[in-house]
Amino acid sequence: MKRIESNLKTWLSLTVVTFLTLIAVFLGLPALFVILRVPSFEIGDGALWILRWQNDATGSGIRFNLVPLLIVAIVVGLLGLLIKLQSDHPK
């Protein structure tokens, strides 16, 4: 039972750290985009868009979709857990 708890804590901590890091990166992007005068663009398509940047005469702004960011964070957490489990059990 302790092993399952330990694995759950590892996965959860990796997921939360990754998610918060992604949000921090996306929150810092507007300043960089304004300085570099990046034109409007969108990353992703349809319901799975990740990032929308608007920079035109009406103003500038950034929007991001939390669902794909959370999915990326969960996948990173699972990969980190798998790597940890494989290193704990050498062949």
N, C-alpha and C positions, 0 to 999 in steps of 0.2 A: 504494500500500500504506500510506503514511503517513497518507493521508486516512482510510482505513478504521480504522486504529489510533486516530487522533484522535477519530473519531466513536464508536468503541467505548469509549474512555476517558471521553468526555463522557457517553454514555448510562449507563455503569457508575457514574460519580461521582454523577450526578443520582439514579439509582435507590437507591444506598446511602445518600446523604444523606436522601432522602425516607423511606426505610424506617426509618432510625434516628430521624428526627424523629417519625414516627408512633408508634414504640415509646416514645419519651420522653414524648410527649403522653399516651399511654394509661397510662404508669406514674405520671404526675402526677395523673391524674383521681381516684383514690380519696380523696386528701386533700380535694379540692374537693367531691366527692360527700358525704363524711361531714360536712364543715362545713355544707353546704347541706341536709343531711338528705334527699337524693334517694331516692325509693322504688326498689325493684327494677325493672329493665327489661332488655330485650334488643334489640340492633340487629342486624337480619338475620333470616333464617329458614332452618331446615333446616341443610344442610351449609355454607351460605355466611354463617353468623352472623359478625359482626365483634366484637361486644362484649356481654358479659353482666355486669350489675351486680347484686349481691345485697346487700340491706340490710334485715335483719329482726331478730327477737329472738335468733336463733342467732348473729348476727354480720354482718359485711360483708366483701365481697371482690369482686374484679374478675377476669374472665377474658377474654382476647381470642384470636382465631384468627389465626395468622400468615399463612395462605395468602391471604385477601383483602387483608391489609395489603401483602403482597409483590406481589400483582397491581396494587394501586393504585400502589405505588412504581414498578413496571415501566412502567405506562401514563404516569405523570408523567415518567419518564425518556425515554420515546419521544416524548412531546409536546415536551419541552424540546429534544430532538435535532432534531425537525422544525422547530421555530422557529429554531434555530441554523442549520440548513441553508438555510432560506428567507431568512434575513438575510444569509447569505454569498453568495447568488446573486440580487441584485436584478434585477427585470425591466426 
